[in-house]
């Protein structure tokens, strides 16, 4: 038993015998439900042998002594022997595979493979190739480049500069395998009040991003301080003009100001009715 010296600070470890993406994603999702606690987070990927497991246990135990309370340990380790070592640590271990594998084995009537790297490896080369193809497509069609590729696109994101077009396209490519291009609406486009001619044939693939002027002003000021581009007045003009354009041209759009990249991408997928090519 530990006496809790500072319950508002807890050490957290994400352990995995591969990339650690699953352990981090699930663990951090759970931690978001708890406020007022400072989580000191450490990721430990490729923990795939007994020596590494013992080193991890030593580090966790040291954190337990220093903190005066049990560290939180989120694990997606597959190897049974390595898992046994981790379970000897003085932390509170949350083993995601242990929580679900037995129930799934019983339901499916067969044992799990207990193989590492199945989620984020190159086990399925076709799936991996699709992900890379989508990523290359987004990079090649960033900021209005290569409009000749638009016929192959699943979606074309529109928006003023710094509204989140590029990161959203890359996320759509990596997580969903979507062929996403983006087109920056310039001041000339906004003053004209019309969709650029190059976009006209692809109205059914257009989706707009907008952002609050104050937020846009802060983002642009960090990049180009003391410029006309970053002035609040300019940001207000562009946002008002682009939202008017979306409404006039019946382009669906979403305000990205308070949304994470994951929320933006999921909203676009749902509202645009795009079928994902990748799972996981």
C-alpha beads as a LAMMPS data file, in Angstrom:
LAMMPS data file: protein, C-alpha beads

280 atoms
279 bonds

1 atom types
1 bond types

-500.0 500.0 xlo xhi
-500.0 500.0 ylo yhi
-500.0 500.0 zlo zhi

Masses

1 110.0

Atoms # bond

1 1 1 0.000 0.000 0.000
2 1 1 1.164 3.518 -0.778
3 1 1 0.254 6.686 1.021
4 1 1 -0.836 9.175 -1.607
5 1 1 1.494 12.165 -1.298
6 1 1 0.160 14.094 -4.245
7 1 1 -3.001 12.574 -5.743
8 1 1 -3.165 15.399 -8.297
9 1 1 -0.044 14.072 -10.045
10 1 1 0.226 10.543 -11.426
11 1 1 2.856 8.853 -13.548
12 1 1 1.429 7.081 -16.602
13 1 1 3.161 4.467 -18.763
14 1 1 2.019 3.248 -22.183
15 1 1 3.639 -0.121 -22.874
16 1 1 3.628 -2.010 -26.167
17 1 1 5.629 -4.645 -27.989
18 1 1 5.129 -2.709 -31.229
19 1 1 4.469 0.969 -32.041
20 1 1 2.418 1.784 -28.934
21 1 1 -0.195 3.672 -30.930
22 1 1 -3.086 1.569 -29.640
23 1 1 -1.997 1.749 -25.989
24 1 1 -1.543 5.523 -26.206
25 1 1 -4.828 6.122 -28.033
26 1 1 -6.956 4.012 -25.698
27 1 1 -5.136 5.087 -22.535
28 1 1 -5.256 8.781 -23.298
29 1 1 -8.921 8.517 -24.261
30 1 1 -9.659 7.125 -20.802
31 1 1 -7.555 9.779 -19.050
32 1 1 -9.481 12.611 -20.722
33 1 1 -12.389 11.736 -18.420
34 1 1 -10.475 12.836 -15.314
35 1 1 -9.869 16.524 -14.553
36 1 1 -7.588 18.199 -12.052
37 1 1 -4.865 15.563 -12.281
38 1 1 -1.473 16.152 -13.876
39 1 1 -0.514 13.028 -15.799
40 1 1 3.222 12.547 -16.379
41 1 1 3.150 10.342 -19.479
42 1 1 5.863 8.004 -20.772
43 1 1 5.553 5.854 -23.905
44 1 1 7.583 2.643 -24.147
45 1 1 7.193 0.996 -27.602
46 1 1 8.904 -2.170 -28.915
47 1 1 8.997 -3.741 -25.463
48 1 1 9.438 -7.210 -26.945
49 1 1 11.782 -9.227 -24.718
50 1 1 12.334 -10.098 -21.073
51 1 1 15.253 -7.697 -20.596
52 1 1 13.224 -4.737 -21.819
53 1 1 10.281 -5.833 -19.675
54 1 1 12.451 -5.939 -16.562
55 1 1 13.811 -2.467 -17.360
56 1 1 10.250 -1.186 -17.700
57 1 1 9.256 -2.724 -14.367
58 1 1 12.274 -1.130 -12.702
59 1 1 11.331 2.286 -14.096
60 1 1 7.684 1.897 -13.042
61 1 1 8.691 0.821 -9.543
62 1 1 10.996 3.824 -9.221
63 1 1 8.136 6.122 -10.191
64 1 1 5.966 4.432 -7.550
65 1 1 8.561 5.133 -4.859
66 1 1 9.110 8.729 -5.963
67 1 1 5.417 9.555 -6.351
68 1 1 4.179 7.717 -3.291
69 1 1 1.318 6.206 -5.308
70 1 1 0.876 3.590 -8.001
71 1 1 1.668 4.627 -11.584
72 1 1 -0.990 3.908 -14.190
73 1 1 0.216 1.340 -16.722
74 1 1 -1.666 0.864 -19.998
75 1 1 -0.474 -2.179 -21.920
76 1 1 -1.110 -3.781 -25.298
77 1 1 1.679 -6.342 -24.978
78 1 1 0.840 -9.615 -26.728
79 1 1 3.682 -11.922 -25.613
80 1 1 2.497 -13.936 -22.598
81 1 1 5.886 -14.136 -20.853
82 1 1 6.587 -10.424 -21.267
83 1 1 3.108 -9.643 -19.921
84 1 1 3.780 -11.777 -16.848
85 1 1 6.876 -9.694 -16.064
86 1 1 4.975 -6.428 -16.465
87 1 1 2.289 -7.663 -14.061
88 1 1 4.919 -7.872 -11.296
89 1 1 5.374 -4.094 -11.301
90 1 1 4.104 -1.844 -8.524
91 1 1 1.744 -0.018 -10.842
92 1 1 -1.961 -0.312 -11.600
93 1 1 -1.861 -2.304 -14.849
94 1 1 -4.661 -1.956 -17.411
95 1 1 -4.058 -4.716 -19.965
96 1 1 -6.257 -4.090 -23.000
97 1 1 -5.688 -7.509 -24.575
98 1 1 -6.368 -9.298 -21.302
99 1 1 -9.622 -7.373 -20.931
100 1 1 -11.067 -8.492 -24.269
101 1 1 -9.228 -11.510 -25.702
102 1 1 -10.899 -14.210 -23.571
103 1 1 -14.398 -12.964 -24.407
104 1 1 -13.563 -12.719 -28.114
105 1 1 -12.004 -16.192 -28.172
106 1 1 -15.117 -17.652 -26.567
107 1 1 -17.453 -15.782 -28.900
108 1 1 -15.519 -16.617 -32.082
109 1 1 -14.689 -20.174 -31.069
110 1 1 -10.981 -19.930 -31.808
111 1 1 -7.845 -18.771 -30.026
112 1 1 -6.269 -15.404 -30.763
113 1 1 -2.976 -15.420 -32.678
114 1 1 -1.064 -13.464 -29.993
115 1 1 1.056 -12.004 -32.813
116 1 1 2.655 -8.573 -32.539
117 1 1 2.347 -5.790 -35.103
118 1 1 -1.012 -6.858 -36.531
119 1 1 -2.623 -3.424 -36.025
120 1 1 0.104 -1.082 -37.267
121 1 1 2.504 -3.244 -39.240
122 1 1 2.713 -4.071 -42.955
123 1 1 0.954 -7.392 -42.593
124 1 1 -1.510 -6.501 -45.355
125 1 1 0.585 -4.999 -48.144
126 1 1 -2.440 -3.967 -50.201
127 1 1 -3.892 -2.067 -47.252
128 1 1 -0.553 -0.419 -46.548
129 1 1 -0.120 0.510 -50.227
130 1 1 -3.575 2.105 -50.228
131 1 1 -2.604 4.231 -47.245
132 1 1 0.615 5.414 -48.912
133 1 1 -1.147 6.077 -52.218
134 1 1 -3.724 8.232 -50.421
135 1 1 -0.987 10.120 -48.577
136 1 1 0.944 10.779 -51.782
137 1 1 -2.263 11.955 -53.458
138 1 1 -2.916 14.498 -50.704
139 1 1 0.647 15.784 -50.832
140 1 1 0.578 16.087 -54.635
141 1 1 -2.755 17.893 -54.598
142 1 1 -2.107 20.322 -51.759
143 1 1 -3.027 24.001 -52.136
144 1 1 -4.552 23.679 -55.584
145 1 1 -1.671 21.814 -57.171
146 1 1 -2.352 19.320 -59.964
147 1 1 -6.009 20.130 -60.621
148 1 1 -5.786 17.543 -63.395
149 1 1 -5.977 14.917 -60.627
150 1 1 -9.320 16.137 -59.302
151 1 1 -11.328 13.502 -61.231
152 1 1 -9.663 10.837 -59.061
153 1 1 -10.382 12.613 -55.768
154 1 1 -12.897 11.504 -53.159
155 1 1 -13.173 15.018 -51.755
156 1 1 -11.772 18.513 -52.330
157 1 1 -11.519 20.717 -49.259
158 1 1 -11.920 24.474 -49.650
159 1 1 -11.002 27.257 -47.279
160 1 1 -8.986 30.390 -46.676
161 1 1 -5.327 30.132 -45.781
162 1 1 -4.641 28.495 -42.371
163 1 1 -8.143 27.108 -41.876
164 1 1 -6.890 23.523 -41.572
165 1 1 -7.114 22.153 -45.116
166 1 1 -3.716 20.454 -45.374
167 1 1 -3.630 18.644 -41.998
168 1 1 -7.209 17.476 -42.522
169 1 1 -6.365 16.050 -45.949
170 1 1 -3.346 14.219 -44.553
171 1 1 -5.372 12.799 -41.679
172 1 1 -8.104 11.623 -44.052
173 1 1 -5.440 9.887 -46.133
174 1 1 -3.638 8.194 -43.254
175 1 1 -6.635 7.135 -41.205
176 1 1 -9.274 6.462 -43.845
177 1 1 -7.392 5.974 -47.117
178 1 1 -9.352 8.859 -48.642
179 1 1 -8.023 10.619 -51.744
180 1 1 -8.306 14.199 -50.485
181 1 1 -7.221 17.321 -52.360
182 1 1 -7.550 20.906 -51.200
183 1 1 -7.931 24.277 -52.861
184 1 1 -7.105 27.616 -51.188
185 1 1 -9.682 30.336 -51.821
186 1 1 -7.739 33.548 -52.404
187 1 1 -8.756 37.153 -51.849
188 1 1 -9.495 37.468 -55.577
189 1 1 -11.782 34.422 -55.434
190 1 1 -13.600 35.880 -52.432
191 1 1 -14.048 39.293 -54.017
192 1 1 -15.448 37.661 -57.159
193 1 1 -17.893 35.729 -54.977
194 1 1 -17.829 32.723 -57.309
195 1 1 -16.305 29.291 -57.264
196 1 1 -13.128 29.130 -59.342
197 1 1 -13.846 27.591 -62.756
198 1 1 -11.479 24.691 -62.090
199 1 1 -13.768 23.507 -59.283
200 1 1 -17.076 23.737 -61.151
201 1 1 -17.058 20.159 -62.529
202 1 1 -16.545 18.735 -59.038
203 1 1 -19.318 20.398 -57.034
204 1 1 -20.426 17.091 -55.571
205 1 1 -16.950 16.590 -54.031
206 1 1 -16.480 20.021 -52.484
207 1 1 -16.474 20.559 -48.730
208 1 1 -15.642 23.835 -47.025
209 1 1 -13.723 24.643 -43.865
210 1 1 -14.174 27.878 -41.954
211 1 1 -12.799 29.262 -38.702
212 1 1 -13.549 32.097 -36.301
213 1 1 -11.748 35.325 -37.306
214 1 1 -10.090 35.768 -33.889
215 1 1 -8.624 32.277 -34.042
216 1 1 -7.473 32.789 -37.629
217 1 1 -5.871 36.086 -36.612
218 1 1 -3.873 34.361 -33.851
219 1 1 -2.721 31.546 -36.123
220 1 1 -1.596 33.901 -38.880
221 1 1 0.096 36.282 -36.438
222 1 1 2.278 33.445 -35.159
223 1 1 3.413 32.744 -38.710
224 1 1 3.501 36.243 -40.224
225 1 1 3.318 38.909 -37.492
226 1 1 2.678 42.545 -38.426
227 1 1 1.465 41.641 -41.917
228 1 1 -1.734 42.591 -43.712
229 1 1 -2.354 38.856 -44.061
230 1 1 -2.588 38.452 -40.285
231 1 1 -4.613 41.580 -39.465
232 1 1 -7.895 40.903 -37.709
233 1 1 -9.783 43.060 -40.220
234 1 1 -8.435 40.966 -43.099
235 1 1 -9.314 37.739 -41.301
236 1 1 -12.855 38.962 -40.653
237 1 1 -13.294 39.892 -44.311
238 1 1 -12.068 36.511 -45.555
239 1 1 -14.179 34.474 -43.142
240 1 1 -17.345 36.454 -43.887
241 1 1 -16.717 36.210 -47.620
242 1 1 -15.926 32.492 -47.662
243 1 1 -19.000 31.578 -45.599
244 1 1 -21.171 33.661 -47.924
245 1 1 -19.627 31.842 -50.871
246 1 1 -20.324 28.444 -49.331
247 1 1 -23.962 29.336 -48.723
248 1 1 -24.473 30.859 -52.150
249 1 1 -22.891 27.890 -53.941
250 1 1 -24.499 25.269 -51.629
251 1 1 -21.120 23.935 -50.488
252 1 1 -21.397 22.086 -47.157
253 1 1 -18.942 23.392 -44.573
254 1 1 -17.843 23.059 -40.959
255 1 1 -16.338 25.520 -38.479
256 1 1 -13.017 24.046 -37.307
257 1 1 -12.317 26.533 -34.499
258 1 1 -13.025 24.265 -31.544
259 1 1 -12.666 20.897 -33.262
260 1 1 -9.751 18.478 -33.176
261 1 1 -8.373 17.099 -36.428
262 1 1 -10.068 13.786 -35.603
263 1 1 -13.433 15.496 -35.156
264 1 1 -13.054 17.489 -38.365
265 1 1 -12.204 14.384 -40.393
266 1 1 -15.006 12.282 -38.892
267 1 1 -17.522 15.089 -39.512
268 1 1 -16.469 15.356 -43.156
269 1 1 -16.676 11.589 -43.654
270 1 1 -20.153 11.456 -42.141
271 1 1 -21.635 14.533 -43.797
272 1 1 -20.083 13.906 -47.217
273 1 1 -21.047 10.228 -47.135
274 1 1 -17.543 9.065 -48.058
275 1 1 -16.802 5.354 -47.769
276 1 1 -13.543 4.710 -45.932
277 1 1 -10.968 2.438 -47.550
278 1 1 -9.017 1.619 -44.385
279 1 1 -10.062 0.285 -40.996
280 1 1 -7.728 0.830 -38.067

Bonds

1 1 1 2
2 1 2 3
3 1 3 4
4 1 4 5
5 1 5 6
6 1 6 7
7 1 7 8
8 1 8 9
9 1 9 10
10 1 10 11
11 1 11 12
12 1 12 13
13 1 13 14
14 1 14 15
15 1 15 16
16 1 16 17
17 1 17 18
18 1 18 19
19 1 19 20
20 1 20 21
21 1 21 22
22 1 22 23
23 1 23 24
24 1 24 25
25 1 25 26
26 1 26 27
27 1 27 28
28 1 28 29
29 1 29 30
30 1 30 31
31 1 31 32
32 1 32 33
33 1 33 34
34 1 34 35
35 1 35 36
36 1 36 37
37 1 37 38
38 1 38 39
39 1 39 40
40 1 40 41
41 1 41 42
42 1 42 43
43 1 43 44
44 1 44 45
45 1 45 46
46 1 46 47
47 1 47 48
48 1 48 49
49 1 49 50
50 1 50 51
51 1 51 52
52 1 52 53
53 1 53 54
54 1 54 55
55 1 55 56
56 1 56 57
57 1 57 58
58 1 58 59
59 1 59 60
60 1 60 61
61 1 61 62
62 1 62 63
63 1 63 64
64 1 64 65
65 1 65 66
66 1 66 67
67 1 67 68
68 1 68 69
69 1 69 70
70 1 70 71
71 1 71 72
72 1 72 73
73 1 73 74
74 1 74 75
75 1 75 76
76 1 76 77
77 1 77 78
78 1 78 79
79 1 79 80
80 1 80 81
81 1 81 82
82 1 82 83
83 1 83 84
84 1 84 85
85 1 85 86
86 1 86 87
87 1 87 88
88 1 88 89
89 1 89 90
90 1 90 91
91 1 91 92
92 1 92 93
93 1 93 94
94 1 94 95
95 1 95 96
96 1 96 97
97 1 97 98
98 1 98 99
99 1 99 100
100 1 100 101
101 1 101 102
102 1 102 103
103 1 103 104
104 1 104 105
105 1 105 106
106 1 106 107
107 1 107 108
108 1 108 109
109 1 109 110
110 1 110 111
111 1 111 112
112 1 112 113
113 1 113 114
114 1 114 115
115 1 115 116
116 1 116 117
117 1 117 118
118 1 118 119
119 1 119 120
120 1 120 121
121 1 121 122
122 1 122 123
123 1 123 124
124 1 124 125
125 1 125 126
126 1 126 127
127 1 127 128
128 1 128 129
129 1 129 130
130 1 130 131
131 1 131 132
132 1 132 133
133 1 133 134
134 1 134 135
135 1 135 136
136 1 136 137
137 1 137 138
138 1 138 139
139 1 139 140
140 1 140 141
141 1 141 142
142 1 142 143
143 1 143 144
144 1 144 145
145 1 145 146
146 1 146 147
147 1 147 148
148 1 148 149
149 1 149 150
150 1 150 151
151 1 151 152
152 1 152 153
153 1 153 154
154 1 154 155
155 1 155 156
156 1 156 157
157 1 157 158
158 1 158 159
159 1 159 160
160 1 160 161
161 1 161 162
162 1 162 163
163 1 163 164
164 1 164 165
165 1 165 166
166 1 166 167
167 1 167 168
168 1 168 169
169 1 169 170
170 1 170 171
171 1 171 172
172 1 172 173
173 1 173 174
174 1 174 175
175 1 175 176
176 1 176 177
177 1 177 178
178 1 178 179
179 1 179 180
180 1 180 181
181 1 181 182
182 1 182 183
183 1 183 184
184 1 184 185
185 1 185 186
186 1 186 187
187 1 187 188
188 1 188 189
189 1 189 190
190 1 190 191
191 1 191 192
192 1 192 193
193 1 193 194
194 1 194 195
195 1 195 196
196 1 196 197
197 1 197 198
198 1 198 199
199 1 199 200
200 1 200 201
201 1 201 202
202 1 202 203
203 1 203 204
204 1 204 205
205 1 205 206
206 1 206 207
207 1 207 208
208 1 208 209
209 1 209 210
210 1 210 211
211 1 211 212
212 1 212 213
213 1 213 214
214 1 214 215
215 1 215 216
216 1 216 217
217 1 217 218
218 1 218 219
219 1 219 220
220 1 220 221
221 1 221 222
222 1 222 223
223 1 223 224
224 1 224 225
225 1 225 226
226 1 226 227
227 1 227 228
228 1 228 229
229 1 229 230
230 1 230 231
231 1 231 232
232 1 232 233
233 1 233 234
234 1 234 235
235 1 235 236
236 1 236 237
237 1 237 238
238 1 238 239
239 1 239 240
240 1 240 241
241 1 241 242
242 1 242 243
243 1 243 244
244 1 244 245
245 1 245 246
246 1 246 247
247 1 247 248
248 1 248 249
249 1 249 250
250 1 250 251
251 1 251 252
252 1 252 253
253 1 253 254
254 1 254 255
255 1 255 256
256 1 256 257
257 1 257 258
258 1 258 259
259 1 259 260
260 1 260 261
261 1 261 262
262 1 262 263
263 1 263 264
264 1 264 265
265 1 265 266
266 1 266 267
267 1 267 268
268 1 268 269
269 1 269 270
270 1 270 271
271 1 271 272
272 1 272 273
273 1 273 274
274 1 274 275
275 1 275 276
276 1 276 277
277 1 277 278
278 1 278 279
279 1 279 280
